Amino acid sequence: MSGVTPRAVVIAAPSSGSGKTTVATGLMAALQRRGTRVAPFKVGPDYIDPGYHALAARRPGRNLDVVLQGPQRLAPLARHGAAGSDIAVIEGVMGLFDGRIPDGAGSTASVAAALGAPVVLVVDVRGQSRSLAALLHGFRSFDPSVRIGGVILNRVGSARHEEVLRAAADEAGLPVLGALPRRAELAVPSRHLGLVTAAEHGAAATAAVDAMAELVAAHVDLDAVVALADPLPPGPAWDPGAEIAAARDGAGLAPAAAEGDLGAARDTLGAPGASKGSHAVSGPAPGASGQVSGAGAGRGEQLRAARPGQRPVVALAGGPAFGFGYAEHAELLAAAGAEVVTVDPLRDPALPDRTAALVLPGGFPEEHVGALGENASLRADVARLARSGAPVHAECGGLLYLCRELDGAPMCGVLDATAAMSSSLTLGYRDAVAVSGSVLFPAGSRAGAHEFHRCTVTPRAGAAPAWAWRDGEPEGFVEARVHASFLHTHPAGVPGAVARFVAAA
């Protein structure tokens, strides 16, 4: 099928917990194993499901998010991620019509409608029979822009149960594409923010994907699902190089390096209360807790040393503790001129040679505090890099890693703050405004963002805030060239921030 426009199908459900991930991941793996090239996608800002999708499809799992990426990029990003594939399998989020509160933006339905992709509805049928017809009728008629092409029955109790349910689906005018029996052994371990990531779960994650593939292959009509899929809409694919070029040409996206030289940045970090331009930096210097301050400035200069014409090395944290990243981030960093090198804070004793900037994405550092704390040499490297004036971008879990400590374990001490887990869940999209100019965003710029955590960082005072939004307190930290925040952005939605970050490196 080389050269043919990839087709697409959306796997959705009436609500969370219906079995979307099992069906979508199993479908990806079952199709891939029979020779169909599958491009895996997830609707929304989820980081965990794409890890299982990548195992299933053997190519990066990607996200489609109207709020974080912008509606104009949805189809181009789908074409980019589906390049060279036969079919894009898109797993939805929550219920089919659930999205941002209160307007529903970013829902699975909105993505399906924008791509013209048919929906396969996965229904948990425990405790119902003919009522399935009413449920399917309601979902079919609710929004005429969304085409539901079939249903997969999940957790069917018996042959008789399946017979009754098929008759109900026929009443509603929808074909049954599969009927999965109840299989408790397919459960994947979960924790406070969802499933255990594939990177952490290791061989058990692969075994779970294998079991999903076998279940779907045995009980779903794969040919019928493929036949249902429609081609993605025509048009150009998303191009990271073009996005960076456009961002550099845009207003207000001058390189952050123009706002002050590296010596001034180092001076700012070394002098509590000092400020420089729009950064409005105040408070203690990184390392003020005494954990990693003192000798070692030479290592910071060594990290940032590069010959003229060399691409700056941007260290991108990964591994089990920092797995919340998007594939497009590395692509944009490279397009902006960076040499992207992955570093695992659980195992690597030092940052890569010539590191000129550091990206610390989200993840589950709270699950690995012991190992992170024990890796004192890397923590010291991170603090020295920040003191040297190098750009540092930290989101959520990355923010926790930059604090003095997390749940009592020593962290990098770049921020004079303490992080701790809490029982309260903070969750939602944010229409955020940059309060302070930084290596990522000029003051006053806007971005769609997402917040999802169960932790607190105190004190909030002592540094300029990164973000603010309606009905929310100012949040995050901007200290010289460090930008740390609980908010996640999608780099494809803010390419100017990536261009600015690499220019500062």
C-alpha positions as CSV (number, residue, x, y, z in Angstrom):
1,M,0.0,0.0,0.0
2,S,3.0,2.3,-0.4
3,G,2.1,5.8,-1.5
4,V,-1.6,5.3,-0.6
5,T,-3.1,7.9,1.8
6,P,-3.4,6.2,5.2
7,R,-6.9,5.4,6.4
8,A,-8.0,6.2,9.9
9,V,-10.4,4.8,12.5
10,V,-11.2,6.1,16.0
11,I,-11.7,3.8,19.0
12,A,-14.1,5.5,21.4
13,A,-16.5,4.6,24.3
14,P,-19.4,6.0,26.2
15,S,-17.2,6.6,29.3
16,S,-13.9,5.9,30.8
17,G,-13.3,2.4,32.0
18,S,-15.1,0.8,29.1
19,G,-12.0,-0.9,27.6
20,K,-10.8,1.5,25.0
21,T,-7.1,1.0,25.8
22,T,-7.5,-2.8,25.7
23,V,-9.3,-2.7,22.3
24,A,-7.2,0.0,20.7
25,T,-3.8,-1.4,21.8
26,G,-4.8,-5.0,21.0
27,L,-6.1,-3.8,17.6
28,M,-2.8,-2.0,16.8
29,A,-0.8,-5.1,17.8
30,A,-3.0,-7.6,16.0
31,L,-3.0,-5.6,12.8
32,Q,0.8,-5.0,12.9
33,R,1.5,-8.6,13.5
34,R,-0.3,-9.6,10.3
35,G,1.6,-7.1,8.2
36,T,-0.5,-4.0,8.4
37,R,1.5,-0.9,9.1
38,V,-0.2,0.9,12.0
39,A,0.2,4.5,13.1
40,P,-0.9,4.8,16.7
41,F,-2.5,7.9,18.2
42,K,-4.2,9.0,21.4
43,V,-6.7,11.8,21.8
44,G,-5.8,14.3,24.5
45,P,-2.8,15.0,26.6
46,D,-2.3,11.4,27.8
47,Y,1.3,10.2,28.0
48,I,0.8,6.7,29.3
49,D,-1.3,5.0,26.7
50,P,1.0,6.1,23.8
51,G,3.8,4.1,25.5
52,Y,1.7,0.9,25.2
53,H,0.7,1.9,21.7
54,A,4.4,2.2,20.7
55,L,5.0,-1.4,21.9
56,A,2.0,-2.6,19.9
57,A,2.6,-0.8,16.7
58,R,6.4,-0.6,16.8
59,R,6.5,3.1,16.1
60,P,6.1,6.2,18.3
61,G,2.7,6.7,19.8
62,R,1.5,10.3,19.2
63,N,-1.2,12.6,20.5
64,L,-3.9,14.6,18.8
65,D,-5.1,17.4,21.0
66,V,-7.1,20.4,19.7
67,V,-6.6,22.4,22.8
68,L,-2.8,22.0,23.1
69,Q,-1.9,21.8,19.4
70,G,-4.4,24.1,17.9
71,P,-7.2,22.9,15.5
72,Q,-5.3,24.0,12.4
73,R,-2.5,21.5,13.2
74,L,-4.7,18.5,13.9
75,A,-4.9,17.0,10.4
76,P,-1.3,17.9,9.5
77,L,0.0,16.2,12.6
78,A,-2.2,13.1,11.9
79,R,-0.7,13.0,8.3
80,H,2.8,13.4,9.8
81,G,2.4,10.7,12.3
82,A,0.7,8.3,9.8
83,A,3.3,8.7,7.1
84,G,4.4,5.3,5.7
85,S,1.5,3.5,7.4
86,D,-1.6,1.7,6.1
87,I,-4.0,2.7,8.9
88,A,-4.1,5.2,11.8
89,V,-5.7,3.7,14.9
90,I,-6.8,6.6,17.1
91,E,-7.7,5.8,20.7
92,G,-10.1,8.3,22.2
93,V,-10.2,9.9,25.7
94,M,-12.9,9.5,28.4
95,G,-16.4,9.3,26.8
96,L,-16.8,10.1,23.1
97,F,-18.2,13.7,23.7
98,D,-16.2,14.5,26.8
99,G,-13.5,17.2,26.5
100,R,-12.5,20.5,28.2
101,I,-15.1,21.7,30.7
102,P,-17.4,23.4,30.0
103,D,-17.2,23.6,26.1
104,G,-16.1,20.0,25.3
105,A,-13.2,21.2,23.2
106,G,-10.7,18.5,22.5
107,S,-13.2,15.7,22.8
108,T,-12.7,12.4,20.8
109,A,-15.8,13.4,18.8
110,S,-14.2,16.7,17.7
111,V,-11.1,14.9,16.5
112,A,-13.1,12.3,14.7
113,A,-15.2,15.0,13.0
114,A,-12.2,17.1,12.0
115,L,-10.4,14.1,10.4
116,G,-13.6,12.6,8.9
117,A,-12.7,9.3,10.6
118,P,-15.4,6.8,11.6
119,V,-15.9,5.8,15.2
120,V,-15.9,2.3,16.6
121,L,-17.7,2.5,20.0
122,V,-16.4,0.1,22.7
123,V,-19.2,-0.6,25.2
124,D,-18.9,-2.3,28.5
125,V,-22.0,-4.4,28.4
126,R,-22.0,-5.8,31.9
127,G,-25.5,-5.5,33.4
128,Q,-27.4,-4.7,30.2
129,S,-29.1,-6.3,27.3
130,R,-31.7,-4.6,25.0
131,S,-30.8,-1.2,26.7
132,L,-27.8,-1.3,24.5
133,A,-30.1,-0.3,21.6
134,A,-31.1,2.9,23.3
135,L,-27.5,3.7,24.2
136,L,-26.3,3.2,20.6
137,H,-29.3,5.2,19.2
138,G,-28.4,8.1,21.5
139,F,-24.8,8.2,20.6
140,R,-25.5,7.9,16.8
141,S,-28.0,10.8,16.8
142,F,-26.4,13.2,19.3
143,D,-24.0,14.8,16.8
144,P,-24.5,14.3,13.0
145,S,-20.9,15.4,12.3
146,V,-19.7,12.2,14.0
147,R,-20.1,8.9,12.2
148,I,-20.3,5.8,14.4
149,G,-19.6,2.9,12.1
150,G,-19.8,0.0,14.4
151,V,-19.6,-1.3,18.0
152,I,-17.4,-3.7,19.9
153,L,-19.0,-5.4,22.8
154,N,-16.7,-5.7,25.8
155,R,-16.9,-8.0,28.8
156,V,-19.6,-10.2,27.4
157,G,-20.8,-12.7,30.0
158,S,-22.0,-15.7,27.9
159,A,-23.0,-16.8,24.4
160,R,-26.6,-16.1,25.2
161,H,-25.7,-12.6,26.4
162,E,-23.8,-11.9,23.2
163,E,-26.8,-13.1,21.1
164,V,-29.2,-10.6,22.9
165,L,-26.7,-7.8,22.5
166,R,-26.2,-8.4,18.8
167,A,-29.9,-8.2,18.3
168,A,-30.0,-4.9,20.2
169,A,-27.2,-3.4,18.1
170,D,-29.1,-4.5,15.0
171,E,-32.2,-2.6,16.3
172,A,-30.0,0.5,16.5
173,G,-28.6,-0.1,13.0
174,L,-25.0,-0.7,13.9
175,P,-22.9,-3.7,13.1
176,V,-21.1,-5.6,15.8
177,L,-17.4,-5.8,14.9
178,G,-16.4,-7.9,17.8
179,A,-17.4,-9.3,21.2
180,L,-14.8,-9.7,23.9
181,P,-15.4,-12.0,26.9
182,R,-14.5,-11.0,30.4
183,R,-10.8,-11.5,31.0
184,A,-9.6,-10.1,34.3
185,E,-6.0,-11.2,33.7
186,L,-5.6,-8.4,31.1
187,A,-5.6,-5.7,33.9
188,V,-2.5,-3.5,33.8
189,P,-1.2,-2.2,37.1
190,S,-2.4,1.4,37.9
191,R,-1.5,4.1,40.4
192,H,-2.5,7.6,41.5
193,L,-2.3,9.1,38.0
194,G,-3.4,6.1,35.8
195,L,-1.6,3.0,34.5
196,V,1.9,2.2,35.3
197,T,4.0,3.4,32.3
198,A,5.3,0.9,29.7
199,A,8.9,2.0,30.4
200,E,8.4,1.1,34.1
201,H,6.5,-2.1,33.6
202,G,9.2,-3.6,31.3
203,A,8.6,-7.2,30.2
204,A,5.2,-7.2,31.9
205,A,4.1,-4.4,29.6
206,T,5.1,-6.4,26.6
207,A,3.2,-9.4,28.0
208,A,0.1,-7.3,28.6
209,V,0.2,-6.0,25.0
210,D,0.6,-9.6,23.7
211,A,-2.4,-10.6,25.7
212,M,-4.4,-7.7,24.3
213,A,-3.4,-8.6,20.7
214,E,-4.4,-12.2,21.2
215,L,-7.8,-11.3,22.7
216,V,-8.6,-8.8,19.9
217,A,-7.4,-11.1,17.1
218,A,-9.6,-13.9,18.4
219,H,-12.8,-11.9,19.0
220,V,-12.7,-8.9,16.6
221,D,-13.3,-8.9,12.9
222,L,-10.0,-7.2,11.9
223,D,-11.0,-7.0,8.2
224,A,-14.2,-5.3,9.0
225,V,-12.5,-2.6,11.1
226,V,-9.9,-1.9,8.3
227,A,-12.7,-1.8,5.7
228,L,-14.6,0.7,7.9
229,A,-11.6,3.2,8.1
230,D,-11.6,6.2,5.8
231,P,-8.6,8.1,4.3
232,L,-7.2,11.0,6.2
233,P,-8.2,14.3,4.7
234,P,-5.8,15.5,1.9
235,G,-3.2,18.2,2.5
236,P,0.4,18.7,3.6
237,A,1.8,16.9,6.6
238,W,3.1,18.8,9.7
239,D,6.7,19.8,9.1
240,P,8.9,20.6,12.1
241,G,11.4,22.6,10.0
242,A,8.7,24.7,8.5
243,E,7.2,25.3,12.0
244,I,10.5,26.5,13.4
245,A,11.1,28.8,10.4
246,A,7.7,30.3,10.7
247,A,8.2,30.8,14.4
248,R,11.5,32.6,13.9
249,D,9.9,34.9,11.4
250,G,7.0,35.6,13.7
251,A,6.6,38.7,16.0
252,G,7.7,38.4,19.6
253,L,9.8,35.3,19.1
254,A,13.3,36.8,19.2
255,P,15.8,34.4,20.8
256,A,15.9,34.7,24.5
257,A,19.7,35.0,24.3
258,A,19.2,38.6,23.1
259,E,17.7,39.6,26.5
260,G,21.1,39.3,28.3
261,D,24.4,37.6,27.9
262,L,25.4,34.4,29.7
263,G,27.6,36.3,32.2
264,A,24.6,38.3,33.3
265,A,22.5,35.2,33.7
266,R,25.2,33.6,35.8
267,D,25.4,36.7,37.9
268,T,21.7,36.7,38.4
269,L,21.7,33.1,39.6
270,G,24.5,33.8,42.0
271,A,23.0,36.9,43.6
272,P,19.8,36.6,45.6
273,G,17.4,39.4,44.9
274,A,19.0,40.4,41.6
275,S,16.9,40.9,38.5
276,K,17.7,41.1,34.8
277,G,15.3,42.6,32.3
278,S,11.9,41.0,31.9
279,H,13.0,37.9,33.9
280,A,12.4,39.8,37.1
281,V,14.4,37.1,39.0
282,S,14.5,37.2,42.8
283,G,15.2,34.8,45.6
284,P,18.0,32.4,46.4
285,A,20.4,31.0,43.9
286,P,20.2,27.4,42.7
287,G,22.1,25.2,45.1
288,A,21.2,27.6,48.0
289,S,20.2,24.6,50.1
290,G,23.9,23.6,50.3
291,Q,23.3,20.2,48.7
292,V,25.2,20.8,45.5
293,S,26.5,24.3,45.7
294,G,30.2,25.2,46.0
295,A,33.0,23.9,43.8
296,G,32.4,22.6,40.4
297,A,31.8,25.6,38.2
298,G,34.4,24.3,35.8
299,R,32.2,21.3,35.1
300,G,29.4,23.7,34.1
301,E,31.6,25.5,31.7
302,Q,32.8,22.1,30.3
303,L,29.2,21.0,29.8
304,R,28.4,24.1,27.7
305,A,31.7,24.2,25.7
306,A,31.2,23.8,21.9
307,R,33.2,24.7,18.9
308,P,31.9,27.3,16.5
309,G,29.4,25.7,14.1
310,Q,28.6,22.7,16.3
311,R,24.9,22.0,17.1
312,P,24.2,22.7,20.7
313,V,23.6,19.5,22.7
314,V,20.1,19.6,24.4
315,A,19.9,16.9,27.0
316,L,16.4,15.4,27.2
317,A,15.5,13.5,30.3
318,G,13.8,10.1,29.8
319,G,13.6,6.6,31.3
320,P,11.2,5.3,33.8
321,A,11.1,8.5,35.9
322,F,10.6,11.0,33.1
323,G,8.6,9.4,30.4
324,F,6.0,12.1,29.8
325,G,7.2,13.5,26.5
326,Y,5.9,14.0,23.0
327,A,7.7,12.7,19.9
328,E,7.3,16.0,18.2
329,H,9.4,17.7,20.9
330,A,12.6,16.0,19.9
331,E,11.7,16.6,16.2
332,L,11.3,20.3,16.8
333,L,14.5,20.6,18.9
334,A,16.4,19.0,16.1
335,A,14.8,21.2,13.5
336,A,15.7,24.2,15.5
337,G,19.4,23.2,15.3
338,A,19.9,21.1,18.5
339,E,21.6,17.8,18.9
340,V,19.2,15.9,21.1
341,V,20.7,13.4,23.5
342,T,18.6,11.4,26.0
343,V,19.7,11.2,29.6
344,D,18.2,8.8,32.3
345,P,18.4,10.5,35.7
346,L,18.0,7.1,37.4
347,R,21.1,5.6,35.8
348,D,23.4,8.2,34.1
349,P,26.1,9.6,36.4
350,A,26.5,12.8,34.4
351,L,24.9,15.0,31.7
352,P,26.2,14.4,28.1
353,D,29.3,16.2,27.1
354,R,28.7,19.6,25.6
355,T,25.3,19.9,27.2
356,A,24.1,23.4,26.4
357,A,20.5,23.1,27.6
358,L,18.3,20.6,29.6
359,V,14.7,19.5,29.1
360,L,13.1,17.7,32.1
361,P,9.6,16.5,31.1
362,G,7.0,15.1,33.4
363,G,6.8,11.6,34.7
364,F,6.8,9.8,38.0
365,P,9.8,10.9,39.9
366,E,7.8,10.4,43.1
367,E,7.9,6.7,42.4
368,H,11.7,6.7,42.1
369,V,12.8,9.2,44.8
370,G,15.4,6.8,46.3
371,A,17.3,6.2,43.1
372,L,17.0,9.8,42.0
373,G,18.4,11.0,45.4
374,E,21.2,8.5,45.3
375,N,22.4,9.8,41.9
376,A,24.2,12.7,43.5
377,S,26.7,13.2,40.7
378,L,23.9,13.9,38.1
379,R,22.0,16.1,40.5
380,A,25.2,18.2,40.9
381,D,25.6,18.3,37.2
382,V,22.1,19.6,36.7
383,A,22.6,22.3,39.4
384,R,25.9,23.4,37.9
385,L,24.4,23.6,34.4
386,A,21.6,25.8,35.7
387,R,24.1,28.1,37.5
388,S,26.2,28.4,34.3
389,G,23.3,30.2,32.7
390,A,22.2,27.3,30.4
391,P,18.5,27.1,29.5
392,V,16.5,24.6,31.6
393,H,12.9,23.7,30.8
394,A,11.1,21.6,33.5
395,E,7.5,20.4,33.4
396,C,5.6,18.9,36.3
397,G,7.9,15.9,37.3
398,G,10.8,17.9,36.1
399,L,9.8,20.7,38.4
400,L,9.8,18.3,41.3
401,Y,13.3,17.2,40.4
402,L,14.6,20.7,40.5
403,C,13.4,21.3,44.0
404,R,15.6,20.9,47.1
405,E,13.9,17.7,48.0
406,L,10.9,15.5,47.1
407,D,9.2,13.6,49.9
408,G,12.3,14.0,52.0
409,A,14.7,12.7,49.4
410,P,17.4,15.2,48.1
411,M,16.8,16.5,44.6
412,C,18.8,19.0,42.5
413,G,18.4,22.1,44.6
414,V,18.0,24.4,41.6
415,L,14.8,25.8,43.1
416,D,14.6,26.9,46.7
417,A,11.5,24.9,47.3
418,T,10.3,21.6,48.7
419,A,8.0,19.1,46.9
420,A,5.7,16.6,48.5
421,M,2.9,14.3,47.3
422,S,-0.6,15.0,48.4
423,S,-4.0,13.4,48.3
424,S,-5.6,16.1,46.2
425,L,-5.8,15.7,42.4
426,T,-5.2,18.9,40.3
427,L,-6.5,18.3,36.8
428,G,-7.6,20.3,33.8
429,Y,-6.8,22.3,30.7
430,R,-5.5,25.9,31.3
431,D,-5.6,28.9,29.0
432,A,-2.3,30.2,30.4
433,V,-0.5,33.5,30.0
434,A,3.2,33.8,30.5
435,V,3.6,36.2,33.5
436,S,7.4,36.5,33.2
437,G,9.7,36.5,30.2
438,S,11.8,33.3,30.0
439,V,13.9,31.2,27.7
440,L,10.6,29.7,26.4
441,F,8.0,32.5,26.3
442,P,8.0,36.3,26.1
443,A,5.9,37.9,28.8
444,G,2.3,38.1,27.8
445,S,2.3,35.1,25.4
446,R,-0.5,32.7,25.6
447,A,-0.5,28.9,25.4
448,G,-2.9,26.0,25.8
449,A,-1.7,23.9,28.7
450,H,-2.7,20.9,30.8
451,E,-2.2,20.3,34.6
452,F,-2.4,16.8,36.1
453,H,-0.7,16.0,39.4
454,R,-1.0,15.1,43.1
455,C,1.7,17.1,44.6
456,T,2.6,20.5,46.1
457,V,5.6,22.7,45.9
458,T,6.4,25.2,48.7
459,P,7.2,28.0,49.1
460,R,5.8,29.6,46.0
461,A,7.6,32.9,46.9
462,G,11.2,33.7,45.9
463,A,11.0,33.6,42.1
464,A,9.0,35.2,39.3
465,P,6.0,33.1,38.4
466,A,5.8,31.3,35.1
467,W,2.1,31.3,34.3
468,A,-1.3,32.7,35.3
469,W,-4.8,32.0,34.1
470,R,-8.4,32.9,34.9
471,D,-9.4,31.9,38.5
472,G,-6.0,30.5,39.2
473,E,-3.1,31.7,41.3
474,P,0.2,32.5,39.6
475,E,2.2,29.3,39.1
476,G,5.6,28.0,38.3
477,F,9.1,29.5,38.5
478,V,11.2,31.6,36.3
479,E,14.8,32.1,37.6
480,A,17.3,33.5,35.0
481,R,17.2,30.8,32.3
482,V,15.2,28.2,34.3
483,H,11.6,27.8,33.5
484,A,9.8,25.2,35.7
485,S,6.1,24.7,36.0
486,F,3.4,22.1,36.7
487,L,1.8,22.9,33.3
488,H,2.4,20.7,30.3
489,T,2.4,22.3,26.9
490,H,2.6,20.4,23.6
491,P,5.7,21.6,21.7
492,A,3.8,21.4,18.4
493,G,1.4,23.9,19.7
494,V,4.1,26.4,20.8
495,P,7.0,25.9,18.2
496,G,8.2,29.5,18.9
497,A,9.0,28.4,22.5
498,V,11.2,25.6,21.1
499,A,13.0,27.9,18.7
500,R,13.6,30.4,21.5
501,F,14.9,27.7,23.8
502,V,17.4,26.4,21.3
503,A,18.5,29.9,20.3
504,A,19.3,30.5,24.0
505,A,21.4,27.4,24.0
